[in-house]
């Protein structure tokens, strides 16, 4: 397996593993709903379809895609203060942190 494919597989796994760990830690027995909600925030990657090419393993998503922009991240941070949006905000911020790690691995 080449380095880019390996990184991509690990990246996708982390998008499920990290929300699972957060949900199990923060919500104990009631972890399933928060886990599903945080995992569903993965749909934020639909903004990748606006880019050419859609997938570039060496592109830093943060600041490039509209829903990965700094103003959007600010909205996700502010959403932490809303009890109704908190789980979604946590999921989106986890997603941004994980996507941000790609910024350090560009070739």
N, CA, C and O atoms as a MOPAC input file, in Angstrom:
PM7 MOZYME 1SCF
protein

 N      0.86100 1    -1.18700 1     0.00000 1
 C      0.00000 1     0.00000 1     0.00000 1
 C      0.89400 1     1.23400 1     0.00000 1
 O      1.82500 1     1.34500 1     0.79700 1
 N      0.59600 1     2.14800 1    -0.90100 1
 C      1.40300 1     3.36300 1    -0.93400 1
 C      1.00100 1     4.29600 1     0.20000 1
 O     -0.04000 1     4.11600 1     0.83200 1
 N      1.82900 1     5.27700 1     0.44300 1
 C      1.66900 1     6.19600 1     1.56800 1
 C      0.35000 1     6.97400 1     1.51500 1
 O     -0.29700 1     7.15800 1     2.54600 1
 N     -0.05100 1     7.42700 1     0.33900 1
 C     -1.27600 1     8.21900 1     0.21400 1
 C     -2.50400 1     7.36600 1     0.52000 1
 O     -3.40900 1     7.81700 1     1.22200 1
 N     -2.54600 1     6.14600 1     0.00400 1
 C     -3.67300 1     5.25800 1     0.26600 1
 C     -3.73000 1     4.89600 1     1.74900 1
 O     -4.80700 1     4.87500 1     2.34500 1
 N     -2.58900 1     4.61600 1     2.33300 1
 C     -2.51500 1     4.28900 1     3.75700 1
 C     -3.02500 1     5.45200 1     4.61000 1
 O     -3.81400 1     5.25100 1     5.53300 1
 N     -2.57200 1     6.66000 1     4.30000 1
 C     -3.02300 1     7.85400 1     5.02500 1
 C     -4.53200 1     8.04500 1     4.89000 1
 O     -5.21200 1     8.38400 1     5.86000 1
 N     -5.05100 1     7.82500 1     3.67900 1
 C     -6.48500 1     8.01100 1     3.42900 1
 C     -7.31100 1     7.00300 1     4.21300 1
 O     -8.35400 1     7.35700 1     4.76200 1
 N     -6.86900 1     5.76800 1     4.27400 1
 C     -7.58900 1     4.74000 1     5.01700 1
 C     -7.58900 1     5.07100 1     6.50800 1
 O     -8.62700 1     4.98100 1     7.16400 1
 N     -6.44700 1     5.44700 1     7.03600 1
 C     -6.34800 1     5.82200 1     8.45300 1
 C     -7.24400 1     7.02600 1     8.74000 1
 O     -7.92200 1     7.07200 1     9.76700 1
 N     -7.24200 1     7.99000 1     7.83700 1
 C     -8.05700 1     9.19700 1     7.98800 1
 C     -9.54200 1     8.84200 1     8.11100 1
 O    -10.23000 1     9.33800 1     9.00300 1
 N    -10.02500 1     7.99300 1     7.22200 1
 C    -11.43700 1     7.59800 1     7.23900 1
 C    -11.76200 1     6.83800 1     8.53100 1
 O    -12.79500 1     7.08500 1     9.15400 1
 N    -10.89400 1     5.93000 1     8.92500 1
 C    -11.10700 1     5.17200 1    10.17000 1
 C    -11.21600 1     6.12700 1    11.35600 1
 O    -12.07800 1     5.95600 1    12.21700 1
 N    -10.34200 1     7.13100 1    11.40000 1
 C    -10.36500 1     8.09300 1    12.50700 1
 C    -11.66400 1     8.89300 1    12.55700 1
 O    -12.10600 1     9.29700 1    13.63300 1
 N    -12.27900 1     9.12500 1    11.38700 1
 C    -13.54900 1     9.86300 1    11.34800 1
 C    -14.67500 1     9.08100 1    12.02100 1
 O    -15.70400 1     9.65800 1    12.37300 1
 N    -14.49200 1     7.78500 1    12.20000 1
 C    -15.46200 1     6.97200 1    12.94100 1
 C    -14.96900 1     6.68500 1    14.35300 1
 O    -15.75100 1     6.69900 1    15.30300 1
 N    -13.68100 1     6.42500 1    14.48900 1
 C    -13.11800 1     6.03400 1    15.78100 1
 C    -13.14700 1     7.17100 1    16.80900 1
 O    -13.53600 1     6.95300 1    17.95600 1
 N    -12.74400 1     8.36500 1    16.41100 1
 C    -12.69400 1     9.48600 1    17.36000 1
 C    -14.09700 1     9.84100 1    17.87700 1
 O    -14.25500 1    10.00000 1    19.08700 1
 N    -15.12200 1     9.97300 1    17.02100 1
 C    -16.46700 1    10.22500 1    17.56800 1
 C    -16.94400 1     9.08900 1    18.48600 1
 O    -17.63700 1     9.33700 1    19.47300 1
 N    -16.57300 1     7.85800 1    18.16200 1
 C    -16.94000 1     6.72000 1    19.01400 1
 C    -16.32500 1     6.88300 1    20.40400 1
 O    -17.00800 1     6.72100 1    21.41500 1
 N    -15.04100 1     7.20200 1    20.44600 1
 C    -14.35000 1     7.36500 1    21.73000 1
 C    -14.94100 1     8.53500 1    22.51700 1
 O    -15.16000 1     8.43000 1    23.72400 1
 N    -15.19700 1     9.64600 1    21.82900 1
 C    -15.78200 1    10.81600 1    22.50200 1
 C    -17.16900 1    10.47400 1    23.03800 1
 O    -17.49200 1    10.80900 1    24.17800 1
 N    -17.99000 1     9.81000 1    22.22400 1
 C    -19.34900 1     9.46600 1    22.64900 1
 C    -19.33600 1     8.50500 1    23.83500 1
 O    -20.08500 1     8.68900 1    24.79400 1
 N    -18.49200 1     7.48700 1    23.77000 1
 C    -18.42200 1     6.51000 1    24.86400 1
 C    -17.90300 1     7.15300 1    26.14700 1
 O    -18.31500 1     6.77800 1    27.24500 1
 N    -17.00200 1     8.11600 1    26.00700 1
 C    -16.42900 1     8.78400 1    27.17000 1
 C    -17.39700 1     9.79700 1    27.77500 1
 O    -17.58000 1     9.83000 1    28.99200 1
 N    -18.00900 1    10.61300 1    26.94400 1
 C    -18.85000 1    11.70700 1    27.43500 1
 C    -20.27000 1    11.28100 1    27.79000 1
 O    -20.87200 1    11.83900 1    28.70700 1
 N    -20.81300 1    10.29500 1    27.07200 1
 C    -22.21200 1     9.94100 1    27.27200 1
 C    -22.40400 1     8.52700 1    27.83300 1
 O    -23.53500 1     8.05800 1    27.95600 1
 N    -21.32600 1     7.86300 1    28.16700 1
 C    -21.35700 1     6.53500 1    28.80100 1
 C    -22.37500 1     5.59000 1    28.15300 1
 O    -22.20700 1     5.20100 1    26.99700 1
 N    -23.43500 1     5.21800 1    28.89200 1
 C    -24.41300 1     4.24700 1    28.38800 1
 C    -25.27800 1     4.81400 1    27.25700 1
 O    -25.83200 1     4.05700 1    26.46000 1
 N    -25.39100 1     6.12200 1    27.18900 1
 C    -26.22500 1     6.75900 1    26.16400 1
 C    -25.39700 1     7.23100 1    24.97300 1
 O    -25.70700 1     8.25900 1    24.37100 1
 N    -24.36800 1     6.50400 1    24.63500 1
 C    -23.37700 1     6.91500 1    23.63700 1
 C    -23.85600 1     6.79800 1    22.19900 1
 O    -23.36900 1     7.53500 1    21.34100 1
 N    -24.79600 1     5.89600 1    21.89800 1
 C    -25.11300 1     5.57900 1    20.50100 1
 C    -25.65600 1     6.78300 1    19.72100 1
 O    -25.18600 1     7.05700 1    18.61700 1
 N    -26.62300 1     7.49500 1    20.26900 1
 C    -27.20600 1     8.65600 1    19.56300 1
 C    -26.14800 1     9.72700 1    19.28200 1
 O    -26.02900 1    10.17300 1    18.14100 1
 N    -25.36900 1    10.15500 1    20.29700 1
 C    -24.31800 1    11.14200 1    19.99800 1
 C    -23.30200 1    10.63100 1    18.97500 1
 O    -22.83300 1    11.39700 1    18.13300 1
 N    -22.96400 1     9.35500 1    19.04100 1
 C    -22.02300 1     8.78900 1    18.06700 1
 C    -22.58500 1     8.88600 1    16.65400 1
 O    -21.88700 1     9.30200 1    15.73000 1
 N    -23.84200 1     8.50400 1    16.49100 1
 C    -24.46300 1     8.56300 1    15.15900 1
 C    -24.52100 1    10.00200 1    14.66400 1
 O    -24.20100 1    10.26900 1    13.50600 1
 N    -24.92400 1    10.92900 1    15.52200 1
 C    -25.00700 1    12.34000 1    15.12700 1
 C    -23.63300 1    12.86400 1    14.72200 1
 O    -23.48800 1    13.51000 1    13.68300 1
 N    -22.62500 1    12.58200 1    15.54900 1
 C    -21.27400 1    13.06000 1    15.22100 1
 C    -20.75500 1    12.42600 1    13.93900 1
 O    -20.07300 1    13.08700 1    13.15500 1
 N    -21.06600 1    11.16100 1    13.71800 1
 C    -20.63400 1    10.48600 1    12.49000 1
 C    -21.33600 1    11.08200 1    11.27300 1
 O    -20.73100 1    11.22100 1    10.21000 1
 N    -22.60600 1    11.43300 1    11.42600 1
 C    -23.35300 1    12.01600 1    10.30800 1
 C    -22.82100 1    13.39100 1     9.88800 1
 O    -23.10300 1    13.85700 1     8.78400 1
 N    -22.05900 1    14.03300 1    10.76200 1
 C    -21.47800 1    15.32100 1    10.35500 1
 C    -20.46600 1    15.14000 1     9.23100 1
 O    -19.97800 1    16.11800 1     8.66500 1
 N    -20.15700 1    13.89900 1     8.91300 1
 C    -19.28400 1    13.58200 1     7.78100 1
 C    -19.84700 1    14.16300 1     6.47900 1
 O    -19.09600 1    14.39100 1     5.53000 1
 N    -21.16700 1    14.40400 1     6.42700 1
 C    -21.78200 1    14.95700 1     5.21200 1
 C    -21.21700 1    16.33000 1     4.86400 1
 O    -21.39700 1    16.81800 1     3.74800 1
 N    -20.54100 1    16.94100 1     5.81100 1
 C    -19.91600 1    18.23500 1     5.54300 1
 C    -18.91800 1    18.13800 1     4.38700 1
 O    -18.57700 1    19.14500 1     3.76700 1
 N    -18.46100 1    16.93400 1     4.10600 1
 C    -17.50300 1    16.74400 1     3.01500 1
 C    -18.12800 1    16.87600 1     1.63200 1
 O    -17.42300 1    16.79300 1     0.62600 1
 N    -19.44700 1    17.08200 1     1.56900 1
 C    -20.05800 1    17.32500 1     0.26300 1
 C    -19.49300 1    18.57700 1    -0.39600 1
 O    -19.56800 1    18.72200 1    -1.61600 1
 N    -18.92800 1    19.48200 1     0.39900 1
 C    -18.33200 1    20.67600 1    -0.20600 1
 C    -17.08800 1    20.34000 1    -1.02200 1
 O    -16.60500 1    21.18200 1    -1.77900 1
 N    -16.56900 1    19.13900 1    -0.88300 1
 C    -15.43000 1    18.71000 1    -1.69800 1
 C    -15.82500 1    18.59400 1    -3.17500 1
 O    -14.98300 1    18.71400 1    -4.06500 1
 N    -17.12500 1    18.35600 1    -3.41800 1
 C    -17.58600 1    18.23400 1    -4.80500 1
 C    -17.51000 1    19.55800 1    -5.56100 1
 O    -17.65300 1    19.58100 1    -6.78300 1
 N    -17.28900 1    20.65200 1    -4.85200 1
 C    -17.12800 1    21.95200 1    -5.50000 1
 C    -15.69000 1    22.17900 1    -5.97700 1
 O    -15.40800 1    23.14500 1    -6.68700 1
 N    -14.79700 1    21.29000 1    -5.58200 1
 C    -13.37100 1    21.46300 1    -5.90600 1
 C    -12.99500 1    20.64200 1    -7.14000 1
 O    -13.65800 1    19.66600 1    -7.49000 1
 N    -11.93700 1    21.06000 1    -7.76700 1
 C    -11.37500 1    20.33100 1    -8.90900 1
 C     -9.90000 1    20.11000 1    -8.64300 1
 O     -9.15900 1    21.09100 1    -8.58600 1
 N     -9.43200 1    18.89500 1    -8.47900 1
 C    -10.20400 1    17.65500 1    -8.44500 1
 C    -10.98300 1    17.53000 1    -7.13600 1
 O    -10.67500 1    18.20600 1    -6.15400 1
 N    -11.98600 1    16.66600 1    -7.13000 1
 C    -12.82000 1    16.46600 1    -5.94600 1
 C    -11.95400 1    15.97600 1    -4.78800 1
 O    -12.08600 1    16.46200 1    -3.66500 1
 N    -11.07400 1    15.01900 1    -5.05700 1
 C    -10.19000 1    14.48300 1    -4.02900 1
 C     -8.74600 1    14.74300 1    -4.41400 1
 O     -8.28500 1    14.34000 1    -5.48200 1
 N     -8.05400 1    15.41200 1    -3.53700 1
 C     -6.61600 1    15.63100 1    -3.70600 1
 C     -5.97700 1    15.31600 1    -2.36100 1
 O     -6.11500 1    16.08200 1    -1.40800 1
 N     -5.27600 1    14.18400 1    -2.28500 1
 C     -4.71700 1    13.77200 1    -0.99000 1
 C     -3.69000 1    14.73700 1    -0.42500 1
 O     -3.35500 1    14.66600 1     0.75800 1
 N     -3.19000 1    15.63200 1    -1.25200 1
 C     -2.18200 1    16.58600 1    -0.79400 1
 C     -2.74700 1    17.98500 1    -0.55700 1
 O     -1.99600 1    18.94100 1    -0.36900 1
 N     -4.07700 1    18.09700 1    -0.56800 1
 C     -4.71700 1    19.40000 1    -0.34600 1
 C     -5.13100 1    19.52400 1     1.12200 1
 O     -5.66500 1    18.58500 1     1.71200 1
 N     -4.87700 1    20.67600 1     1.68500 1
 C     -5.34400 1    20.98100 1     3.04100 1
 C     -6.77200 1    21.50500 1     2.92300 1
 O     -7.00100 1    22.56700 1     2.34400 1
 N     -7.72600 1    20.76500 1     3.46900 1
 C     -9.14100 1    21.13700 1     3.37400 1
 C     -9.46500 1    22.42100 1     4.11700 1
 O    -10.31800 1    23.19900 1     3.68900 1
 N     -8.77500 1    22.63900 1     5.23900 1
 C     -9.08200 1    23.81500 1     6.06400 1
 C     -8.75400 1    25.09600 1     5.30500 1
 O     -7.63500 1    25.28800 1     4.82900 1
 N     -9.74200 1    25.95400 1     5.20700 1
 C     -9.55200 1    27.20600 1     4.49300 1
 C     -9.70700 1    27.07300 1     2.99400 1
 O     -9.63600 1    28.07200 1     2.27900 1
 N     -9.92000 1    25.84900 1     2.49500 1
 C    -10.06200 1    25.64100 1     1.05200 1
 C    -11.52000 1    25.42100 1     0.66800 1
 O    -12.03500 1    26.09900 1    -0.22200 1
 N    -12.17900 1    24.49300 1     1.32100 1
 C    -13.57900 1    24.18900 1     1.03400 1
 C    -14.47900 1    25.10600 1     1.86600 1
 O    -14.12600 1    25.45200 1     2.99400 1
 N    -15.63700 1    25.50500 1     1.32700 1
 C    -16.50400 1    26.45900 1     2.03200 1
 C    -16.90500 1    26.02700 1     3.44400 1
 O    -16.87100 1    26.84300 1     4.36500 1
 N    -17.28000 1    24.77600 1     3.62800 1
 C    -17.70400 1    24.31700 1     4.94900 1
 C    -16.52800 1    23.94200 1     5.84400 1
 O    -16.70900 1    23.52400 1     6.98800 1
 N    -15.31600 1    24.09800 1     5.30300 1
 C    -14.07900 1    23.88100 1     6.06200 1
 C    -13.33100 1    25.21000 1     6.23000 1
 O    -12.15400 1    25.23300 1     6.58800 1
 N    -14.03600 1    26.30900 1     5.96600 1
 C    -13.41400 1    27.64100 1     6.03200 1
 C    -13.32000 1    28.10500 1     7.48300 1
 O    -13.99200 1    27.57800 1     8.37000 1
 N    -12.48000 1    29.09200 1     7.69800 1
 C    -12.31300 1    29.62000 1     9.05900 1
 C    -13.59700 1    30.25200 1     9.59100 1
 O    -13.90600 1    30.06200 1    10.76700 1
 N    -14.36500 1    31.00100 1     8.77900 1
 C    -15.64500 1    31.51200 1     9.29900 1
 C    -16.60200 1    30.37600 1     9.68400 1
 O    -17.30000 1    30.46700 1    10.69400 1
 N    -16.63300 1    29.31500 1     8.88300 1
 C    -17.50000 1    28.17000 1     9.20400 1
 C    -17.05100 1    27.52700 1    10.51600 1
 O    -17.88100 1    27.17700 1    11.35400 1
 N    -15.74600 1    27.37200 1    10.69200 1
 C    -15.22300 1    26.79100 1    11.92900 1
 C    -15.60100 1    27.67400 1    13.12100 1
 O    -15.89300 1    27.16300 1    14.20200 1
 N    -15.59500 1    28.98200 1    12.93000 1
 C    -16.04100 1    29.90000 1    13.98700 1
 C    -17.49000 1    29.64800 1    14.36800 1
 O    -17.84100 1    29.67700 1    15.54800 1
 N    -18.33000 1    29.40200 1    13.37400 1
 C    -19.74300 1    29.09600 1    13.63600 1
 C    -19.85700 1    27.78400 1    14.41100 1
 O    -20.67500 1    27.67200 1    15.32300 1
 N    -19.04100 1    26.79300 1    14.05200 1
 C    -19.07200 1    25.51300 1    14.77000 1
 C    -18.65900 1    25.71500 1    16.23100 1
 O    -19.22800 1    25.10000 1    17.13300 1
 N    -17.67600 1    26.57400 1    16.45300 1
 C    -17.23200 1    26.85800 1    17.82700 1
 C    -18.33700 1    27.54400 1    18.63700 1
 O    -18.59600 1    27.17100 1    19.78100 1
 N    -18.97800 1    28.53700 1    18.04300 1
 C    -20.06300 1    29.24800 1    18.72500 1
 C    -21.22900 1    28.28400 1    19.00000 1
 O    -21.90900 1    28.40700 1    20.01900 1
 N    -21.45500 1    27.33800 1    18.09900 1
 C    -22.54800 1    26.37400 1    18.25900 1
 C    -22.36200 1    25.47300 1    19.47800 1
 O    -23.32300 1    24.86500 1    19.94900 1
 N    -21.14700 1    25.38200 1    19.98500 1
 C    -20.90800 1    24.60300 1    21.20700 1
 C    -21.73000 1    25.13300 1    22.38100 1
 O    -22.05800 1    24.38100 1    23.29800 1
 N    -22.06000 1    26.41600 1    22.35500 1
 C    -22.79800 1    27.04100 1    23.45100 1
 C    -24.30300 1    26.77900 1    23.39900 1
 O    -25.02900 1    27.11600 1    24.33400 1
 N    -24.76200 1    26.18400 1    22.31400 1
 C    -26.18100 1    25.84600 1    22.18200 1
 C    -26.38000 1    24.38000 1    22.55600 1
 O    -25.85200 1    23.49700 1    21.88100 1
 N    -27.13000 1    24.10900 1    23.61500 1
 C    -27.36100 1    22.71200 1    23.99100 1
 C    -27.95800 1    21.87600 1    22.85500 1
 O    -27.65400 1    20.69000 1    22.72700 1
 N    -28.79800 1    22.49400 1    22.04200 1
 C    -29.42900 1    21.76500 1    20.92200 1
 C    -28.45200 1    21.43600 1    19.80500 1
 O    -28.64200 1    20.45700 1    19.08300 1
 N    -27.41400 1    22.24000 1    19.65600 1
 C    -26.45500 1    22.04500 1    18.56200 1
 C    -25.12100 1    21.45600 1    19.02500 1
 O    -24.24900 1    21.17100 1    18.20400 1
 N    -24.96500 1    21.27600 1    20.31300 1
 C    -23.66200 1    20.91600 1    20.87200 1
 C    -23.07400 1    19.63000 1    20.27700 1
 O    -21.90100 1    19.61200 1    19.90500 1
 N    -23.86100 1    18.56400 1    20.18000 1
 C    -23.32700 1    17.30000 1    19.65700 1
 C    -22.91700 1    17.46600 1    18.20300 1
 O    -21.87600 1    16.95600 1    17.78800 1
 N    -23.72700 1    18.17500 1    17.43000 1
 C    -23.37800 1    18.43300 1    16.02500 1
 C    -22.09100 1    19.25400 1    15.96100 1
 O    -21.20000 1    18.95300 1    15.16700 1
 N    -21.99500 1    20.27800 1    16.78600 1
 C    -20.79700 1    21.13000 1    16.80100 1
 C    -19.55600 1    20.32100 1    17.16400 1
 O    -18.49700 1    20.49300 1    16.56000 1
 N    -19.69100 1    19.44200 1    18.15100 1
 C    -18.55200 1    18.60300 1    18.52800 1
 C    -18.14100 1    17.72500 1    17.35100 1
 O    -16.95400 1    17.59100 1    17.05400 1
 N    -19.12100 1    17.13000 1    16.68400 1
 C    -18.81900 1    16.30300 1    15.51500 1
 C    -18.12100 1    17.08300 1    14.41300 1
 O    -17.15900 1    16.60200 1    13.81400 1
 N    -18.60900 1    18.29000 1    14.14800 1
 C    -18.00000 1    19.12700 1    13.10900 1
 C    -16.58200 1    19.54700 1    13.49100 1
 O    -15.69200 1    19.57900 1    12.64100 1
 N    -16.37600 1    19.86300 1    14.74600 1
 C    -15.04000 1    20.27900 1    15.19100 1
 C    -14.06700 1    19.10200 1    15.19500 1
 O    -12.89400 1    19.26500 1    14.86000 1
 N    -14.54800 1    17.91800 1    15.57300 1
 C    -13.70200 1    16.73200 1    15.45700 1
 C    -13.29100 1    16.54900 1    14.00500 1
 O    -12.13000 1    16.27800 1    13.70100 1
 N    -14.25800 1    16.70100 1    13.11900 1
 C    -13.99400 1    16.56300 1    11.68500 1
 C    -12.93600 1    17.57400 1    11.22100 1
 O    -12.02200 1    17.23200 1    10.47000 1
 N    -13.07800 1    18.82100 1    11.68000 1
 C    -12.10800 1    19.84800 1    11.28300 1
 C    -10.70700 1    19.52100 1    11.81300 1
 O     -9.72100 1    19.69000 1    11.09700 1
 N    -10.61700 1    19.06000 1    13.05100 1
 C     -9.30900 1    18.70300 1    13.61900 1
 C     -8.69800 1    17.56200 1    12.81900 1
 O     -7.51500 1    17.60400 1    12.48000 1
 N     -9.49800 1    16.54300 1    12.51600 1
 C     -8.96500 1    15.41500 1    11.75100 1
 C     -8.55700 1    15.85100 1    10.34700 1
 O     -7.50900 1    15.43700 1     9.85100 1
 N     -9.37200 1    16.68000 1     9.70700 1
 C     -8.99200 1    17.18600 1     8.38500 1
 C     -7.76800 1    18.08400 1     8.48500 1
 O     -6.95500 1    18.13300 1     7.56200 1
 N     -7.63400 1    18.79000 1     9.59500 1
 C     -6.46600 1    19.63800 1     9.79900 1
 C     -5.17500 1    18.84600 1     9.88100 1
 O     -4.11500 1    19.34500 1     9.50400 1
 N     -5.25500 1    17.61800 1    10.37000 1
 C     -4.03300 1    16.79700 1    10.42900 1
 C     -3.48800 1    16.53200 1     9.02800 1
 O     -2.28300 1    16.35300 1     8.84900 1
 N     -4.37800 1    16.50500 1     8.03400 1
 C     -3.91600 1    16.30800 1     6.65100 1
 C     -3.02700 1    17.45300 1     6.18900 1
 O     -2.19400 1    17.27500 1     5.30100 1
 N     -3.20000 1    18.62000 1     6.78300 1
 C     -2.40400 1    19.78000 1     6.38700 1
 C     -0.91900 1    19.59700 1     6.71500 1
 O     -0.05700 1    20.24900 1     6.12600 1
 N     -0.63800 1    18.70500 1     7.65800 1
 C      0.74800 1    18.44200 1     8.04000 1
 C      1.36300 1    17.30600 1     7.24200 1
 O      2.57700 1    17.10600 1     7.27900 1
 N      0.52700 1    16.55200 1     6.51500 1
 C      1.01000 1    15.37200 1     5.80400 1
 C      1.08300 1    15.56900 1     4.29900 1
 O      1.35300 1    14.61100 1     3.57500 1
 N      0.85500 1    16.76600 1     3.81000 1
 C      0.90400 1    16.96900 1     2.37000 1
 C      2.31400 1    16.67000 1     1.85500 1
 O      3.31500 1    16.98800 1     2.49600 1
 N      2.35500 1    16.04900 1     0.68000 1
 C      3.64700 1    15.67700 1     0.07000 1
 C      4.21900 1    16.81000 1    -0.74700 1
 O      5.29600 1    16.67100 1    -1.32600 1

